[in-house]
Amino acid sequence: MNEEYKIKYVKKSIPNYVEKNTVLNILTNDVTSFTHGFHKYPAKFIPQVPKWAINKCLNMSQRKLILDPFCGSGTTLVESMLAGHNTIGIDIDPLSSLISKVKTTPLNIKELLKISNWLIESIKKKKKGCFTPDCKTIEHWFTKDSINKLSVIRTLINQITERFGNKKFVKDIQEFLLICFSSIIRRVSNTDNESQKTYVSHTKLKKPEEVYTLFFSQLDYFIKRISYFSETVNSKVNSKVNSKVNSKVICADSSQSLYKSLNGKKIDLAITSPPYIKAIDYIYNQMAELFWIGDIFDLQTQSLQNSKKKAYIGTKHIHKVEFKDFTPYNTTFGINKLDNKLKKVYDTDKKYGHKHSYITYKYFTDMEKHFIEVAKCLSSGTPYIMVVGDSMVSNVSFDTSDFLIDIAKRNGFKIKHKWGYVIKNRYMRFDRKGRGGIIKIDWVLNFTRI
Ligand SMILES: C[S@@+](CC[C@H](N)C(=O)[O-])C[C@H]1O[C@@H](n2cnc3c(N)ncnc32)[C@H](O)[C@@H]1O
């Protein structure tokens, strides 16, 4: 199937109707507008996709509620608010949930400038901070100069509520400054800026950027962007309901507690890009940042971080005891083609086949649990747009998109359409050497709840 598509070039927005099995080559030079460019995040999708889905599926004159159950860094949420709709994002990852929250929270710019100016002036005066990362090897990851300066900034950000009060708008500004702080950490560390995993390369030596210069310029960028975002979404007052457009981000598991987290809210459209099989270790990716802000989520040490990894769909962090009794012969999924692929992985990869077939089986089981949960939250006729890439596991190709279609179909959805687009920004998208699967095309699956 993957070989049979035709490629079409798109210069502006994605056309409302994309022919079946077409792959678009979308000009993506505008992916950081508004607050989209606040923080790097692995496997972000391009804003054009949720924008297209919103235009296609919703009546623009009325305020609706849009859900992203794997919201990551909040691309869907930002686009929903810009289109004048309320939105709910769910993600198991605490840092991504905070990034999403900050990207979608309009701020009082006068108060923001007051607190930011205080922060800048205090940084200039302060010689030493009292915040220390809970990591014995911190000097491997950062230079002494970076450690000292990051400590000063983090110490001062901690003092904001003490100094300016505990009101909600002050806390919102404090979180905004924390994400601004987090966004410079990779660049001021000794670790490679672009790789998916956090590591210090001994062959490709890096000169970390100077902390204060980078933080001040990033803060300037953040303030300009949030001002424009706040002004734009605050102007979207709906005369019928007379309220401002809003967003809520919940840190939760979308394969287990989605229905409970949504608490009976009526969803008008769901848009998401779920995790890939075995491809991204989100926690490993954020290790440098978590040394400096992980205490907020109880993820400040490497051992706390490692124990969190198990919770992610698609994770490869699975203990042997969990799969010791599993084989794709004694446990089948009930989709023939998928079961045969799992057997192929198990039989052909002598070293890792057992583990990899279980990881893949678990991925589809968790995604099925997700479809069961999401089906409870969507009423008949509600569209669910899902963006996903296919994968390679132990040299066996998995048409993840087609298997997800089969799973969705047996859990209350019909597929209306499938098209794809070429992935351009490969930032943090691949496992090295393609072991987790080289994903060149993202498939857009257009489901409807039956
Ligand atoms: C491909 S990313 C989404 C990226 C997002 N579209 C963006 O633009 O930033 C998939 C997300 O699924 C999240 N995830 C993994 N397992 C999850 C689970 N069980 N429940 C909720 N979210 C989960 C990951 O933390 C990750 O943020």
The ligand as an SDF file (V2000), in Angstrom:
LIG
                    3D

 27 29  0  0  0  0  0  0  0  0999 V2000
    3.9390   12.0210   19.0310 C   0  0  0  0  0  0  0  0  0  0  0  0
    3.8680   12.7480   20.6110 S   0  0  0  0  0  0  0  0  0  0  0  0
    2.6720   14.0250   20.4430 C   0  0  0  0  0  0  0  0  0  0  0  0
    3.2900   15.2920   19.9170 C   0  0  0  0  0  0  0  0  0  0  0  0
    2.2910   16.4380   19.7530 C   0  0  0  0  0  0  0  0  0  0  0  0
    1.3770   16.1930   18.6570 N   0  0  0  0  0  0  0  0  0  0  0  0
    3.0120   17.7440   19.5300 C   0  0  0  0  0  0  0  0  0  0  0  0
    2.8230   18.3810   18.4980 O   0  0  0  0  0  0  0  0  0  0  0  0
    3.8280   18.1210   20.3840 O   0  0  0  0  0  0  0  0  0  0  0  0
    3.0410   11.5240   21.5340 C   0  0  0  0  0  0  0  0  0  0  0  0
    2.7710   11.8690   22.9870 C   0  0  0  0  0  0  0  0  0  0  0  0
    2.0930   10.7710   23.6020 O   0  0  0  0  0  0  0  0  0  0  0  0
    2.4080   10.8260   24.9880 C   0  0  0  0  0  0  0  0  0  0  0  0
    2.0350    9.5550   25.6340 N   0  0  0  0  0  0  0  0  0  0  0  0
    2.6690    8.3640   25.6370 C   0  0  0  0  0  0  0  0  0  0  0  0
    1.9850    7.4580   26.3370 N   0  0  0  0  0  0  0  0  0  0  0  0
    0.8640    8.0720   26.8050 C   0  0  0  0  0  0  0  0  0  0  0  0
   -0.2530    7.6600   27.5800 C   0  0  0  0  0  0  0  0  0  0  0  0
   -0.3510    6.4270   28.0570 N   0  0  0  0  0  0  0  0  0  0  0  0
   -1.2220    8.5610   27.8560 N   0  0  0  0  0  0  0  0  0  0  0  0
   -1.1250    9.8520   27.4110 C   0  0  0  0  0  0  0  0  0  0  0  0
   -0.0820   10.3030   26.6830 N   0  0  0  0  0  0  0  0  0  0  0  0
    0.8960    9.4220   26.3660 C   0  0  0  0  0  0  0  0  0  0  0  0
    3.8940   11.1520   25.0040 C   0  0  0  0  0  0  0  0  0  0  0  0
    4.2720   11.6770   26.2500 O   0  0  0  0  0  0  0  0  0  0  0  0
    3.9920   12.1430   23.8540 C   0  0  0  0  0  0  0  0  0  0  0  0
    3.9250   13.4610   24.3310 O   0  0  0  0  0  0  0  0  0  0  0  0
  1  2  1  0
  2  3  1  0
  2 10  1  0
  3  4  1  0
  4  5  1  0
  5  6  1  0
  5  7  1  0
  7  8  2  0
  7  9  1  0
 10 11  1  0
 11 12  1  0
 11 26  1  0
 12 13  1  0
 13 14  1  0
 13 24  1  0
 14 15  1  0
 14 23  1  0
 15 16  2  0
 16 17  1  0
 17 18  1  0
 17 23  2  0
 18 19  1  0
 18 20  2  0
 20 21  1  0
 21 22  2  0
 22 23  1  0
 24 25  1  0
 24 26  1  0
 26 27  1  0
M  CHG  2   2   1   9  -1
M  END
$$$$
